[in-house]
Amino acid sequence: MRDCASDVATFPVAPQEIATGFVAACEAELQAPKPGNVHVFADGHGMTAADFLASAKAAAPFIAAARSTVGARIEGAVEATWARVGQNTNLGIILLCAPLAQAAAAAQSADLRRETRRVLQALDLEDAAAAFRAIAQAQPAGLGAAPEHDVHAPAETTLLEAMRAAAGRDRIAWQYANDFADIFDVGLETLADARRGGADAPLATLSVYAALLAAFPDSHIARKHGLAAAETVRGEAALFEKTLKSADAREAAFELALEFDRALKQRRLNPGTSADLTVAVLFADYLAAILASPHKNG
């Protein structure tokens, strides 16, 4: 007689799978020539692709830790990164990927978006306190004292409420306040479209980055250089994205990307938020694929 119990789906994703997916997403993002950012084709802003890969490997065990919380994942990953590379290479990546990892690790369904929303709604004061300590340690460029929920002061509200307060000035905080809409609506849709169009992994990643950079002013640029500079880059990215779609081959697309890359780096403009979001899109894609393929008990 057939054992029906063996067909029951077990949705939570194992820590090792989460860690593997996190490193893979960070590594895949580096394989695309993302204009203005660090990648295997060109260093930038005092950082190298090797720094980011080392950071990913250091942070992965904490992002994927069993029976953890969002705040603990963030704090542990930031501390491990600083111990490994001694600089802020991946705070935005960690802030975005920790809730996705939590959603996968505690999943009650195969719907990553629904599970992420559930995780965000459950964020509490302890998550905020841990995240505040991590952000203060990372010292992200341009992020000084805030009018409310200053990371250098004790947390007085949940991490979700703190992110809602910052959403108007920071696109990573905006994800928390809006159920990671850019990840699921812009990023994953663009990734799927690129794959349907025959793009390989690096070109599909570049398409995601271009779409995100064209969709809104990059908040990393806005913090360091002002909103006007960020809006200028967004306009340039919209033209780049349009040209990218018309490129007749991957080589031509990469040539266009590297030309834009040099132009942004000459102006010392780094769309770091768009790069962080790109990693989160790749990580979400990896986790969603696992959840969509039911595991078997027994």
Summary of the structure (lengths in Angstrom):
residues: 298
radius of gyration: 18.8
end to end distance: 15.1
largest distance: 69.5
contacts: 1054
relative contact order: 0.17
helix: 67%
strand: 1%
